[in-house]
Amino acid sequence: MTSTASAPDSGRPLLNRRLAEFGTTIFAEMSALAVRTGSINLGQGFPDTDGPEEIREAAVRALRDGRGNQYPPGPGVPELRTAITAHQQRRYGLSYDPDTEVLVTAGATEAIAAALLALLEPGDEVVALEPYYDSYAACIAMAGGTRVPVTLRPSEGPRDGVAGRRFRLDLDELRAAVTDRTRLLLINTPHNPTGTVLTRAELTAIAELAVERDLLVVTDEVYEHLVFDDAEHLPLAGFPGMRERTLTIGSAGKTFSFTGWKVGWVTGTPGLVSAVRSAKQFLTYVNSGPFQYAVAEALSLPDSYFDAFRADMLVKRDVLAAGLRDAGFDVFTTAGTYFITTDIRPLGESDGFAFCRALPERAGVVAIPNAVFYDHREAGAPFVRFAFCKKVEVLEEAAKRLKGAF
Ligand SMILES: Cc1ncc(COP(=O)(O)O)c(C=O)c1O
C-alpha cells in the first residue's frame, strides 16, 4: 500500500500526511479487478468509442503541420481560447475576453488543482457538495484547505426512477456550512456521481449565498453538454453577482469523447484566471499542444453534433437504467452526466463497498461504490455508480449478466 510505505531506516511514511488518506484510488482497484475477472467495466467514466473522426483528423493535421509540437503559449493557443469564449457566448450568452479571461489546462483535473492551489491559504474552508469527484478532496488537502461537505440527499418519491427521484441540495444545510473561514464554494453540475443537475432555484440560492458572504465559487461544469429530458444546464457564472467571483471549469474529454487528450479550461475574470495561471505554470506549464488545435475545431462544431451526442447518450442511459431496474436495483434518474447511481437495498444489500468488490465474480460487471465520494461514508453506503458511456451492446450484455446474478 502506497500510503503506509516507509523509508527503510525511519518510521516516517513516504507519503506526506496531507495525502495519506488518498493512497490508491478505487478506480485502480476496480479496473484491475475487471481485467482479472474479464468483467465489463462500468466503473470508470470513459467512453468506449472515440469522438468525431474529423476532430481526430484535425489533431493529426496539427501534428503533421507542426502546430503545437513545441511548447504552446502559456494561456493556451489563441485559436482554442477564442473557440472557448465563442462557445460560452453562443451557448450561454456569457462574454469572456480570450486574451485575459481564459486558461487552457491539462484536463479539468489540472484546472481543479491549479484553482485550489492558487486560491486557498492553509486553513481556508471549502464548502463542496458531497458526494464529490475524488480529486476535489485530494486537491483541497494538497492546498492545505479544509473541506466542508454538504451532503446531497435522495428526494422522497416513487422508487421507479422514471418518476424523477433525485439527489437534492438542502439549502439550509448549505447556508449553515458557511463560516468566517469559508474561502470558496466548490460546485459541480451536472453532478458526478449522482446524475443530478442543479435546478435554477438551487443555483439561485447558491449565488445569493456567495454574494451575501462574499465567497469565491469554483464550478465544475465538465458535463455541461450531457443533460437529458427537461433538465437544463445553467452556468453559475450567469447568475446575478456571479461573473466577478466565479471560475468555471470545462473539459473537451467529456464533450468530445477524447478523455486521453486532457484538454480542459477555466474562464473567469482576469484576476481569477491569472491566479490560476500562476499555479498552472508550475504544474505542467503547458499541455496537449496539437490537441488544442483540434479541440478549437471541435468547439466550433454545429449544434447538430452536440444534439446527436446527447441523443446517443440518452439511448445508452435508458438501456442501462432499464437493465438495472430489471435486475432489481433502485435506479435514480440521471438528469445529467454519463453515470447512473443506484440503491442496492432492494437487492438485500447495504454495503456498496462489499457489493462492488464481489460484483465482478458474481456478475462479471464492475461498478463503483459511491461511498468513496463521501466524507460521511455511511450516507453513501447503499449507493453504487454505473457508467453508461459504453456501446449499447456492451450495456445490454452487462444488464443480462446482472439480471442473471440476482
Ligand atoms: C466532475 C468531474 N470533474 C472533472 C473530471 C476530470 O476531467 P478531465 O478528464 O478533463 O481531467 C471528471 C472526470 O471524470 C469529472 O467527473
The ligand as a Gaussian input file, in Angstrom:
#p B3LYP/6-31G(d) Opt

LIG

0 1
 C      -16.877000      16.023000     -12.193000
 C      -15.598000      15.806000     -12.936000
 N      -14.692000      16.791000     -12.987000
 C      -13.533000      16.636000     -13.622000
 C      -13.197000      15.456000     -14.263000
 C      -11.871000      15.325000     -14.926000
 O      -11.903000      15.774000     -16.232000
 P      -10.636000      15.700000     -17.176000
 O      -10.564000      14.335000     -17.748000
 O      -10.873000      16.761000     -18.195000
 O       -9.432000      15.996000     -16.339000
 C      -14.105000      14.400000     -14.235000
 C      -13.773000      13.113000     -14.865000
 O      -14.375000      12.100000     -14.640000
 C      -15.336000      14.581000     -13.549000
 O      -16.236000      13.595000     -13.492000

